[in-house]
Amino acid sequence: MKNHLQEILIYLDEGVSRRSFRHTLQGIRADPNISLPVKSVNAKGIIESEWEKRAALLIFPGGYDVPYHTLLQGEANRRIREFVEKGGNYIGICAGAYYASSLIVFEKEGPLEVKAERELSFFPGTASGPVYGPDQFSYTSEKGSLAALIDWGDEELLSLYYKGGCTFEEAEKYPDVSILARYADLPSQPPALIHCSVGKGQALLSGIHPEFPASSLNPEDPYLKPLIPVLQRSEEARSRFFNHFVNLILI
């Protein structure tokens, strides 16, 4: 671990899914290999405090990326980018991965379309989604939720909770980008999780939700009910997957 006096900061402000925040926080605190304190930070904290002096890792959870940009565009994003370039670490989950890419294309030509440039640009290409197809996603229900089949180079594929996440177009062509996991149940198996070298630092971007345990999902929800048994079969591997990649970026 780089510095045991440092902290892991998880962004929590407008647009962030409270569930994604909570499960990310709980997953990291439950990992016996991580001794760093874990705290939340909001937009005001990023803008006004000297968080860079104490942070080893900044995490942007899932949710809705447009408010992230509204609150942080300009100087705040410049500081986040500089933090990573100087040796810091960033993890972006779903919306946090879209937000860290140069261009977002979400629900193209649909009523929820977002097509916009973003300032962090840890991934220098386009994050596009939902990767399983348009007109399935909803911000107000579990419509569009899936058990995505993921290949991460382990002996067995695993199923992870997915809702509206992206892939990273032409990730193979960027020399500072490595593909760490793929959507195994989609044609051509597009990237699901990537590692980006950014100056002296690094960013890990995930279109899937490895922080969500199957036990956290509502078995009475009609969209989730058929997914839960599938996700439960991968629960041990899910926890290992999540811990592996958080530790990978901290060590």
C-alpha positions, 0 to 999 in steps of 0.5 A, a space after each residue: 500500500 502506498 501510504 497508510 496515512 492516506 484515505 480512500 474517498 468516494 464521491 457522494 453528491 447529486 446524481 450518485 446512486 445511494 445504493 452504489 455508494 453504499 455497496 462500494 463503501 461496504 465492499 471496501 471496508 470488508 476487505 481485510 487487505 485494505 487498511 486505509 480509512 474510507 470517507 465520502 466527499 461531495 462536490 464542495 469538498 472537491 472544490 474547496 478542500 485540499 483532498 488531494 493531500 490525503 487521498 490515495 484513491 478517488 471513486 466515482 460510483 454509479 448513478 447519473 453522470 450529468 450532475 457530476 459534470 454540472 457540479 464539477 466542470 472546470 477547475 474541479 475536474 482539472 484538479 481531479 485530472 492533475 491528482 491522477 497525473 501526479 500518481 493518484 488513483 481513480 475508479 469509475 463505476 458505470 456512471 463514473 466510468 462514462 464520466 471519466 471518458 472523453 465522449 459519452 454516447 448514451 441511449 443514442 437518438 432515444 429520449 434519454 440520450 446523452 452525447 457529450 464530451 467530458 473533461 477528465 478523459 482518462 479513457 481517451 475514447 468513447 464510452 457508449 451504452 447501454 451496451 445491451 441495446 437501447 430503449 431498455 433503461 429506466 432511471 426510476 425502476 429496475 427495467 434494463 437490469 441484467 445479469 451480465 456474463 463477464 470474462 476476466 481471465 479467471 477459470 470461470 465466467 461470472 455473472 454481475 449486476 448490470 444496469 445501463 453500463 457502457 463499453 469502451 469503443 476501440 479500447 485496443 487502439 490506445 497504448 495506455 489502455 488495457 482491457 481487463 474484462 469483457 462482456 462474454 455474452 455479447 457479439 465480439 465480447 466488447 470491453 467491460 472493464 479497462 485500466 488506463 495509465 494516466 501520467 504517473 497514476 491510473 484509472 480503472 473504469 467499469 461498465 458493470 457493477 461488481 460492488 452489488 451483492 445478490 443479497 442486496 437486490 429485491 426478490 419481489 421486484 419483477 425485473 430482478 427476480 429472475 436475475 437473483 438466482 443467477 447472480 447468487 451463483 457467482 457471489 463468491 467470485 463477485 466478491 473476489 473480482 471486486 477485491 482484486 481490482 480495488 487492490 490492483 489499483 492501490 498496490 
